[in-house]
Structure formats: C-alpha cells, structure tokens
Amino acid sequence: MKKLGELLMGKDPFEEILMGNEAVVRAMIETGTKVVTSYPGSPTPEIAAAIQRIPEDKRPFYFEFSVNEKVATEVAFGAALDGNLSCAFYKSVGLNVALDSFVQLGLMNIIGGMVVVIGDDPGANSSQNEQDNRNVYKMSRVTVFEPASPREAYAYYKHAAALAVKEKTVVVLRLTTHVCHARQKVKFDACKKSIPFKTDFNRENGPYIALTTMALDMKRLSIKKLHRSEHYIKQMGLNTVMVSKNNHGKGIITSGLTCLSVLDVLERSHYKPDILKLGAINPLEKDCILSFLKTHDPVLVLEELDDILELQIKALAYDHELKTKVMGKQSDEDFVGEYTPDKVMDKLSTLWPDMITKGEKAAVLPVKVPERPAQMCPGCGHRSAFFAIKKALEDTDVTVADIGCHTLGYMPPYNIGEILLCMGASSGMASGLSLFNNKKRVVAFLGDSTFFHAGLPGLINAIFNHHNITLIIMENGTTAMTGHQDHAGREIPIEGLLKGLGIESILSCDTYSQSKLTDLVKTSLKIKGLSVVIAKHPCMLKFTRLQRKKPGFVQTHITIDQKTCDQIHDCVERFGCPTFIRNPDETVDINLDLCIGDGSCRPSCPVKAVGFDKGAK
Ligand SMILES: Cc1ncc(C[n+]2csc(CCOP(=O)(O)OP(=O)(O)O)c2C)c(N)n1
C-alpha cells in the first residue's frame, strides 16, 4: 500500500481499506474543502493524523489545531464567509465548548458552505459522558447526516459538502466512535483539479448581525433551509428501505452503527422485519417515514442514547392519525451505552421472542480481554509530580482535577483530584470550594493544553475575585492524552502569560526534581490568595518515541540492587510506576519491556536500591 498521504492525494480513483476518519480526509480533498480546523479529542483525532500525513506544501487545504472547539468553529466559519468550503471537526463534548458560535451557524448565509464533523461517543469510550448531541442539532436547526461505516462516512461527507455549498449553509456529519475507527474497503473517486482559495467576503451577502428583529428573520431563513434539506435528502435517497420477503408485517427504523447491529442480529432470526435506515437524522424525511409507518405494524425505533427519532416518529404518526404501533425505548437501561449486536439481540429477543430465540448470541462474540485500568506511562512527569505533591498535602486539603493524562492522579496510590467536570473547570470549581473555607486549603490542577483551551477564564476569575486557591499547572509541552497534538504553548510561554496577568506568586520546577517540587507546593499553600506552581516535564511517551527513531539508540533501564533492597515497596505502593513487579516472595523486579530508564523512580527508594544499568545516563 502506498503511504497514506500519497494515497489520499492521488488524482485517480482507487480502492483501499481505510479507517472512517481517514476516508473523511479523502472526501475533504475531493470536495475542494479549503480550510479545515480542529481541537483534538477522541474519536476524531485520526482525521488530523491523516491530514498531517500529507506534507504541508502538498496539502490542498489550510489546516490548523485551533485553541479550542469554539475558535475552530469560528475560523472555519470565517473562511466560509470568504467563499471557501470549510470544515471544523471535534469530539462530542467539544460541541459544548463550540456551542455559543455553533447555534448561530444555521442563521447565517455561509457563502462557501461549511461541514462540521462531530464524533459522538456512545458508551463514553473516551469521554467524560455519552451525551447525545442530536438534542443540540434540532435546537440549532442544522442538517445532520449519519453514516454507519467508513464507506458511508466518505460518501456522506461529500453529500454534506454538496448540500452545504448549494444552500450556503452548515451541515453536520455525525460520526460515532466505531464508525471513526472501523476499517473498510472504500472505493474512492477521482480528484477534480484544485480549487483556489477565495477572499470574497461581502457584507451584502448577509445579514450577519443577528440582533433584535433581524434574528427572527434569520431564524425564518434557517427553517426554510431545513425544508430544502429535506428535499435534498429525498432526492439523493439518503434514507433507504431494506425489504424482506418474510417480514411478518413488522418494521424497524434505525440509523448509523445501530443499523449494522440490527443486520447482524437478523442473520439469526426466524423472520426479518423490513428496515428503514435513516442516513439523514435531521431534518427527518417525513414522506419516507410515513410510507414506512403505513405499510408496517408494529414499527420499532432502534436508536442508541436518547429517544430523539422515536419521539419525532411517534408525533408524526399521531399527526397523521395512523394506527401503527410505534415502539422505542422500553426501559431506563435502553438510554445507556452502545447498541452492540449483543444488546440489540437482547432487546429484540425480549420484544419479539418468536422472531429470535432468547439467549442466542450475536455474530460478534465479545472477546474477553484482561481488564487494563488506565495508568500513567513509565517515566511520566505527572507521576513524579503527584508523588512529590502528595508529600506537601494534608489530609484536609481539597484537590480539584481537570481533564488530561494528569486526571489519573485520582487513582491510587496518589488519590489526588477528587472532583472533575470538564476541560478547564478546575480553577472555577476550586474557587467555589474555597469560599468561606478557612479550614481546608484548595488545590486545582490544570494541563497546559487545557490552560489555553478553557483554563484561562477560571484563572482570570480567581485573580479578579481574589480567590484563595493554589493552581498547579502540569506542563508537559503537548496535548498528551489525545495523541500529542500541538498547542498554543509552543508560541506563548505559560509563565510569561501568568506574569502578564499580574499573578504575584508563580513558582516553577521540573517534576523530576521531586523534593524541590514538594517544597514549592508547601510554600505556595502558605500564601493567602492565588498562587500558581508550574510542574514541568516533557511528555515521556512523546520524548521516547522521538529518541527511539535516532540512529544508534540503545534503550537503557533502571536496576534494583537486590542486596540493598529492604522490600519497603515505596516504589510499588507510593510511586506506582507499572514497571515495578512485586513478586510473591516480596522481592521487586523491573519489567524491561516497560522501563524507559528515566530514573524518575529513584528518589522513591529510601535505601537507594534503585540504580541505572550500565551505560545509562
Ligand atoms: C471539550 C473537550 N475537548 C476535547 C477533549 C479531549 N481531551 C481530553 S484530555 C485532552 C487534552 C489534555 O491536554 P493537557 O491539558 O495538556 O493535559 P495532558 O493530557 O497533556 O496531561 C483533550 C483535548 C475533551 N475532553 N473535552
């Protein structure tokens, strides 16, 4: 196989097995998308990774990691006002951050067209919740396409782009985790000749100021655009009916990945209901749904997460005085988690036991894998920081976590970080906890990418309102948790920014200098008002990956001098690096596959039994 970057840039049609996220990049190129923006977050970061496989000078569009999802949305919107087709992509909860700008998009005459790709995460595989963003799309009056596979992700992006350009509007491509990450053979079309960047903004194309009565006219326009979208959806046949000869009159309405789970289950059923698969989930194409409801009874609406389709379809049936029984969620549990084949099997066999025997297993058997709790990598600077900071804390102190690799500090053996909301929330929550609180000191944690993303307002609030907190910024030079994406810290040193904000107490040190860090935190905690500690160390996963690429690289390890070791086990119980193996006879060994020889664990040994192997630096 050609390199991914070359493949994506090919002029001729080709067929290849690609990830859903990668297939979307080819669609961007084919549709002439000119500006692409993002803030990283699973399940979409591989879109950025695929874009970055195309050398910047060959990339047919501008790409940036914006400072957060709201700014990513605004940059893409601005470029579209100039006449370019643009795209912003981010994860489910990213929409919460983008929302203030996102809800306005439907009102605007977006000259070049705009696609927003949002990766929802049913099952909360890598998110702090499994929010159903379909609730927001209705409110924002945006058209939404939902693919079930990489093949459809590619095709639906192209549809989204075509409709966005035609109607000068925004169209959402709703991906979910396994559509993003699944791999499938996709047939790609040829690439048209390149389209130039445009800078044609003209306010006559507006109105773009949605104030007072203008906002209402703009809303009327957005409603009209949605009607036209419904027409497009019908014309393009985005909603499809799969007919079975032996359906017993029953029907299922579903969309996205759930449809594949249903198809999987129906391979084992005694009869097969017809399926209406919705490729467009907002607006709903009423004609096709009504004709399905008129020709099937009962109809089951199967959808992951909330009952968005179900309620609309029930309302449609009611308005048209249909007698068809429309069923959907049967229990609270139906609102929770992914609709895997097993879950769908369970649901269908309970509801229609004559159709499928209860206890039948879905085709995809769950593979039993050992549990693997999330943990910090060997050598992680955050581990050294938590080890050191714990020594400075008292039991009564309240520790407030934020989102990033350092969230893992809440786990044993550190147990630091007792509350978590979302990105950038730690300073604000800590400020609230500090009010009228003279007994407990309040310590907040914040990663460096998050500092720029949403951390600054909470910090500025703490300065402005004189809150009494200690903020520890865990600076590792990258957006580590989502795969080492770049962030604004490359251009803007955090310490300088803090000084510029007028913060008087700013202390900083490398986290490997553990005793120094303990002292700095102790000093900080004595200060009345706001104090900041910057706990720095480069992300060691990123660092070692780069080191290993260097010619002549030799991996060194740490060693344990078994004669000196007193089996105190601080290395295992307090430092907690996964590299240490505690044997049944209480001796301690090193897992050489994991150890990166960084030596950050050495201060954890009170008898100095941890050393470097020969040649290590
Ligand atoms: C609004 C929002 N956008 C994106 C994410 C995905 N996400 C989780 S952690 C993280 C990055 C954290 O980076 P940083 O603050 O530098 O901490 P690190 O992981 O490097 O320790 C991101 C982007 C999210 N959870 N919420």
The ligand as an SDF file (V2000), in Angstrom:
LIG
                    3D

 26 27  0  0  0  0  0  0  0  0999 V2000
  -14.1840   19.9930   25.3150 C   0  0  0  0  0  0  0  0  0  0  0  0
  -13.2220   18.8750   25.1730 C   0  0  0  0  0  0  0  0  0  0  0  0
  -12.4280   18.8480   24.1030 N   0  0  0  0  0  0  0  0  0  0  0  0
  -11.5380   17.8480   23.9480 C   0  0  0  0  0  0  0  0  0  0  0  0
  -11.4470   16.8680   24.8930 C   0  0  0  0  0  0  0  0  0  0  0  0
  -10.4810   15.7420   24.7200 C   0  0  0  0  0  0  0  0  0  0  0  0
   -9.3670   15.8340   25.6220 N   0  0  0  0  0  0  0  0  0  0  0  0
   -9.2670   15.0820   26.7350 C   0  0  0  0  0  0  0  0  0  0  0  0
   -7.8820   15.3840   27.5610 S   0  0  0  0  0  0  0  0  0  0  0  0
   -7.3530   16.4910   26.4550 C   0  0  0  0  0  0  0  0  0  0  0  0
   -6.0520   17.1840   26.4610 C   0  0  0  0  0  0  0  0  0  0  0  0
   -5.4650   17.4540   27.6710 C   0  0  0  0  0  0  0  0  0  0  0  0
   -4.2050   18.0140   27.3890 O   0  0  0  0  0  0  0  0  0  0  0  0
   -3.4490   18.7310   28.5350 P   0  0  0  0  0  0  0  0  0  0  0  0
   -4.3520   19.6750   29.2110 O   0  0  0  0  0  0  0  0  0  0  0  0
   -2.1980   19.3150   28.0090 O   0  0  0  0  0  0  0  0  0  0  0  0
   -3.1370   17.5420   29.5290 O   0  0  0  0  0  0  0  0  0  0  0  0
   -2.1970   16.2580   29.2540 P   0  0  0  0  0  0  0  0  0  0  0  0
   -3.0550   15.1780   28.7030 O   0  0  0  0  0  0  0  0  0  0  0  0
   -1.1040   16.6710   28.3360 O   0  0  0  0  0  0  0  0  0  0  0  0
   -1.6940   15.8890   30.6160 O   0  0  0  0  0  0  0  0  0  0  0  0
   -8.2740   16.6370   25.4480 C   0  0  0  0  0  0  0  0  0  0  0  0
   -8.0830   17.5210   24.3100 C   0  0  0  0  0  0  0  0  0  0  0  0
  -12.3200   16.9370   25.9990 C   0  0  0  0  0  0  0  0  0  0  0  0
  -12.3260   16.0100   26.9470 N   0  0  0  0  0  0  0  0  0  0  0  0
  -13.1750   17.9500   26.1200 N   0  0  0  0  0  0  0  0  0  0  0  0
  1  2  1  0
  2  3  1  0
  2 26  2  0
  3  4  2  0
  4  5  1  0
  5  6  1  0
  5 24  2  0
  6  7  1  0
  7  8  2  0
  7 22  1  0
  8  9  1  0
  9 10  1  0
 10 11  1  0
 10 22  2  0
 11 12  1  0
 12 13  1  0
 13 14  1  0
 14 15  2  0
 14 16  1  0
 14 17  1  0
 17 18  1  0
 18 19  2  0
 18 20  1  0
 18 21  1  0
 22 23  1  0
 24 25  1  0
 24 26  1  0
M  CHG  1   7   1
M  END
$$$$
